């Protein structure tokens, strides 16, 4: 599955305010819940449970929080640039300012793993993080992530 099949241009958010990892997960859960007609509390609980297993901060200021969520019928994603970097317990201990949320139906484990791999690979591609951090409009943030996803 291509990233653009999961994340739509309308799912890109610039300058998201979050003072902590918990605040960020709650904000993402609320926004995702509105798009999916799934209770934001259920989404937050799934994300928080996943984070207790281990941080989804992959380094270089990027986190990819993800979880299977009951009620989600197809893979859903969002990409956000934070107003200010936050501590996310990332593997390199750097604060996070770019976040890509991935929610999948519980039975779509392989799809989730494929998406996570594609997204992580995109963020490691030359210039992607620079373009994401320089984005002035949500469409530019979306394009930074999806431009070379084939």
C-alpha positions as CSV (number, residue, x, y, z in Angstrom):
1,X,0.0,0.0,0.0
2,X,1.3,3.4,-0.9
3,X,1.5,6.1,1.7
4,X,-0.9,8.3,-0.4
5,X,-3.5,5.6,-0.1
6,X,-3.5,6.0,3.7
7,X,-2.7,9.6,4.2
8,X,-4.7,12.2,2.3
9,X,-3.8,15.9,1.7
10,X,-6.6,16.9,4.2
11,X,-4.8,14.8,6.8
12,X,-1.7,17.0,7.0
13,X,-1.5,19.4,9.9
14,X,1.0,22.2,10.5
15,X,2.0,23.8,13.8
16,X,0.1,21.3,16.0
17,X,0.3,22.4,19.6
18,X,1.2,19.7,22.1
19,X,3.1,20.2,25.3
20,X,3.8,16.5,25.9
21,X,3.7,13.1,24.3
22,X,0.3,12.4,26.0
23,X,-1.1,15.7,24.7
24,X,0.1,14.9,21.2
25,X,-1.5,11.4,21.2
26,X,-4.7,12.9,22.5
27,X,-4.7,15.6,19.8
28,X,-4.0,13.1,17.1
29,X,-6.7,10.7,18.5
30,X,-9.3,13.6,18.5
31,X,-8.5,14.6,14.9
32,X,-8.4,11.0,13.7
33,X,-11.7,10.2,15.5
34,X,-13.4,13.0,13.6
35,X,-12.3,11.6,10.3
36,X,-13.1,8.0,11.2
37,X,-16.3,8.3,13.3
38,X,-14.4,6.3,16.0
39,X,-14.3,7.4,19.6
40,X,-11.2,9.4,20.2
41,X,-10.9,7.8,23.6
42,X,-10.6,4.4,21.9
43,X,-7.9,5.7,19.6
44,X,-6.0,7.3,22.4
45,X,-6.2,4.1,24.5
46,X,-4.8,2.1,21.6
47,X,-2.0,4.5,20.9
48,X,-1.1,4.8,24.6
49,X,-1.0,1.1,25.0
50,X,1.3,0.8,22.0
51,X,3.6,3.5,23.4
52,X,3.9,1.5,26.7
53,X,5.4,-1.4,24.7
54,X,8.1,1.0,23.4
55,X,8.4,4.5,22.0
56,X,7.5,5.0,18.3
57,X,10.0,7.8,18.1
58,X,12.3,6.6,15.3
59,X,15.0,9.3,15.6
60,X,15.9,12.5,13.8
61,X,12.9,14.2,15.3
62,X,10.4,11.8,13.8
63,X,7.7,9.6,15.5
64,X,5.3,7.2,13.9
65,X,2.7,6.4,16.5
66,X,0.6,3.5,15.3
67,X,-2.0,1.0,16.6
68,X,-4.7,-1.4,15.5
69,X,-8.1,0.1,16.5
70,X,-11.5,-1.6,16.6
71,X,-13.9,0.3,14.3
72,X,-11.2,1.4,11.9
73,X,-12.2,-0.3,8.6
74,X,-9.3,0.7,6.4
75,X,-5.8,2.1,7.0
76,X,-5.8,5.7,8.1
77,X,-2.9,8.1,8.5
78,X,-2.1,11.7,9.3
79,X,1.1,13.7,9.2
80,X,1.8,16.6,11.4
81,X,4.5,19.1,12.1
82,X,4.5,20.3,15.7
83,X,4.6,24.0,16.7
84,X,7.5,23.1,19.1
85,X,9.5,19.9,19.4
86,X,8.5,17.7,22.3
87,X,10.2,14.9,24.3
88,X,8.9,11.6,22.9
89,X,11.4,9.1,24.4
90,X,12.8,8.6,20.9
91,X,15.6,6.1,20.3
92,X,18.1,8.9,19.7
93,X,16.7,10.9,22.6
94,X,16.1,13.9,20.3
95,X,12.8,15.9,20.6
96,X,10.2,15.1,18.0
97,X,8.7,17.7,15.6
98,X,7.4,15.5,12.8
99,X,4.7,12.9,13.5
100,X,3.0,10.4,11.2
101,X,0.0,8.6,12.7
102,X,-1.0,5.2,11.4
103,X,-4.2,3.5,12.4
104,X,-5.3,0.1,11.0
105,X,-8.1,-2.4,11.4
106,X,-7.0,-5.1,14.0
107,X,-7.0,-7.8,11.3
108,X,-4.6,-5.8,8.9
109,X,-1.3,-6.4,10.7
110,X,0.7,-7.0,7.5
111,X,-0.7,-3.8,6.0
112,X,0.3,-1.8,9.1
113,X,3.9,-3.2,9.0
114,X,4.2,-2.4,5.3
115,X,3.0,1.2,5.8
116,X,5.3,1.7,8.8
117,X,8.2,0.5,6.7
118,X,7.4,2.7,3.7
119,X,6.9,5.8,6.0
120,X,10.2,5.2,7.8
121,X,12.0,4.8,4.5
122,X,10.5,8.0,3.2
123,X,11.6,10.0,6.2
124,X,15.1,8.7,5.7
125,X,15.2,9.7,2.1
126,X,17.4,12.8,1.3
127,X,15.6,16.1,1.6
128,X,12.3,14.8,3.0
129,X,12.7,16.0,6.5
130,X,14.1,19.4,5.3
131,X,11.0,19.8,3.0
132,X,8.6,18.8,5.8
133,X,10.2,21.2,8.3
134,X,10.2,24.0,5.7
135,X,6.5,23.5,4.6
136,X,4.4,26.6,4.8
137,X,1.1,24.9,3.9
138,X,-0.3,21.5,4.8
139,X,-0.2,20.5,1.2
140,X,3.6,21.0,1.2
141,X,3.9,18.8,4.3
142,X,1.9,16.1,2.6
143,X,3.9,16.4,-0.6
144,X,7.2,16.1,1.3
145,X,6.1,12.7,2.6
146,X,4.4,11.3,-0.5
147,X,6.3,12.9,-3.4
148,X,8.6,9.9,-4.1
149,X,6.5,7.1,-2.7
150,X,6.2,4.6,-5.6
